[in-house]
C-alpha cells in the first residue's frame, strides 16, 4: 500500500502540473513495483488516469484554462480508435505491449525534456486536428496511456493554444479517451485488484491538486524536464528488462 500511495502521488503530480505523463509513469510502477501483468497494468492505469484527470480538470476549468470545443473535437476523433485499440490490446502478446510502451515512453520523455516552441505554433485545419486526436485515441486504447504527453504538444503546435490552456484542455481529452478505452476493456476491468488500484488512485487524485498548484510556482519547462528525465530512465529500464 505504501508503494501504491507513493507511486500514485507522483502520477497525480505529473497529470495535475503538466496535463499528461501520469499514465506512462503509472504503467511501469504497476508492473515493476506492484507486480501486475502488462495487460492488467494498462487496464488499471486507465481507471487511475480517468479519476485523476477528472479531478485535475475541475481545477483548471475553474481557472478558465480549458478550451471545451477544441477538446471535444480531439476527444470525438479519438473515440473509435480508443475503443478498437482497447479491444485489440487483449489479443496482443504481453512482450509486444511492453515493447510498444517502452518506445512510446522514450518518445514521450524526449518530448518532455525538449522545450515546446510556443512561438512556432501554427493554427492548423480541422482535419489535421482530428487526425491528431485519432492517433492519440489509438495509443490510449492499445497501451493504456492517457496520451496527455502527446496531447499537450499537439494542442500547442497544431491548434495554437498557449501552454496553460493546452494543459487544461489535455485533461479533458485524456479523461475522455481513458473512459472509452476502459469501457472497451470491461471484462478485464471487472477483475482489477482494488487493494492496489484504490490507494494508488486516491494518492493520484490528491497529487493532482498539488500538481496544479505546483505548476503555478515552478516554470513549466523545468517541470517537464524533471518528469522527462524520470520517464526516460523508466523507458530504458523496461527495454533492457525485455531484451534480457
N, C-alpha and C positions, 0 to 999 in steps of 0.2 A: 504493500500500500504506500509506503514512503517513497519508493521508486516511482510509482504511478503519479503520486502527488507532485514530485519534483519535475518529472518529465512533462506533466500536464501544465505546470506553471510556465515552463519555457515555451511550450506550444502556444499558450494563450498570449504571452508577451509578444511573440512574433506576429500573430494574427492581429492583435489589437494595435500594435505600433506600425506595422508595415502593410496590413491588408492581405498578407499571404505569407507563405513559408512555414506555416504551422503544420500542415499535413505532411510535408516532406521531412519534418523532424519527428512527427508522431509515428509514422510507419516504422522507421528503424528502431525507435525507442520501444515500440510494442513487440518487435521481433527479437531484438538483441538483449533488451533489459528485462522484458516481461514474458518472453517465451512463446509468443503467439506465432502461428504459421503466417507466411506472407499473405495468403488469402484472407485469413481471419483478421490480420492486422489492417489490411486495406478496408475491410468492412467496418471494423471498429473505428478506424480513422475518419471515415465518412460521417459517422454519428458524432464523433468528437468535434469535427470541423463544423458540422451543421449547428450544433448547440453553441459553440464558441463564436462563430461568425455572426449568428443571430444576436447574441449578446453585445458584441462589439458594434454591430450595425446600428443598434439603438442609440448608442452614444454619438456616433458620427452623424446620424440623421438629425439628432437633436441640435448638433452644431451646424447644420445646414451644409454638410460636406458629402452628400450623396446625390448623384445625378440619376434620378429614377428612370427616365426614358432611355438613356444610354445603357444603363444596367439591364433593363428589361429586354432590350434588343440583343445584348450579349447573351443573356440567360436563355431567351427563346431560341436562339440559334444553336445553343448547346444542349437542349433538352433531348432530342433524338439521339445524337452521338453519345451523350452520357448514359442513356438507357441501354443502347446497344453495347456500349463498352462494358457496362456493368454485367450484362448477360454473358458477354464473351469472356470476361475475366475468369469466371468459374470454370471454364473449359481449357484454360491455358495452363501449362506446367508451371510449377512454382519457381523453378530456376529462371524461366523466361520473365516472369513478373519481377523477380529480384533484379535481373539484369536490366530490364527496362526502367525500373525505378531508380537504380543507381546511376544510369545515364541521364535520366531526367533531373535527378537531384544534382548531379555535377553541372549540368547546363544551368539549372536554377542558381547554383552557387556562384557561377561566373557572372550571371546577370545581376546578382545582388551585390557582388563585390565591385563590379564596374558601375560607374556613375551613370544614371539615366539622363540623357541630354534633353532636358525640358525645352531648351532653346531651339532644338531642331524639330520639335513636334509639328506635325503637319496634319490637318484635318482631312481624313480620307472619306471615300464614298461609303454608302450603306452596305454594298456587297462586301467590301473589304472588312468592315466591322463585323458583319455576320459571319464571314469566313473565319475570322479570328475567334469568335465566340464558339463556333462549331468545333474548331480544333481543341480549344480548352475543354469543352464538354467531353470530347473523346478521351483526353488524357485523364480527366476526373473519373470517368466510368471504368476504364481499364485498370488504372493503378491505384485508385482510391485516394488521390490527392485533390485538394480543392482547386488548385490551379491559380491561386492568387499571385504566386511568384511570376506567373506569365501574364495574368490579367492586368496587374498594375502597369508594367511596361507597355502593354498593348493599349491601355486607356490613355497613357501619356503620349505615345509615339504615333498611334493610329488614329485615335479620336481627337487628341489635342488637349486633354484635361491637364490641369495643374496637379501637383503631387498629392496634396491633401484630399481633393475631391476624387482623385483616382483611387486612393486607399479606401475611402468610404464606399465608393461605388463597387470596388472589387469585392467587398464583403457581401454585398447583395448577390453578385454573380456567383461567388464561391458557395454561398448558402444554397442557392437555387440548384446549382449543379450537384452539390453533395446530396440534396434531398432526392433528386431524380435517380442518381446512381444508387443510393441506398434502397430506394423502393424496388429497383431492378434486382437487388441482391436480397430480397425479402426473406428468402429461405434461410440463408446463412446469417442474416441479421437477427433472426429469432433465436439463434443459439449463441449469442455473444456472452462472454464471461463478464458479467456485471461486477464481479468483485474487483476486476481490473478497470473496466471501462468507466464505472461510476465515479471512483475517486479521481481518475485521470481527467474526466470531463469536468468535474467540479473545480479542480485546480486550474484547468484551462480557462474556464469561464471567469474565474476571479482574476487570472493573469491577464485576460483580455482588457479588463478595466484598467489595470495598472499599465498595460501597454499603450493604451490611448493617452494616458497622462504622460507616459514616458516620451511619446512622440512629440509632445509639446515642449519638452525640456532639452532633448538631445537632437541635434541635426539628423535629418533623415538619411543622409549619405553615410554618416558614421554608424547608425543603427543597421543599415543594410549590409555594411561591410562586416560588422561583428557577426551577424547571423549568417552571412555568406561564407565566412571562414569556417564556422561551425558546421555548416551544411556540406562544404567541400570535404572536410575530414570524414563526415558520415558517409558520403558517396564513395570515397576511396576505401574505407573500411569494408563497406558492403561488397564492392567489386573485388577486392582482394580475397575476402572470405568466400565468394562464389568461385573464384578461379582456383583456389587451393582446396 
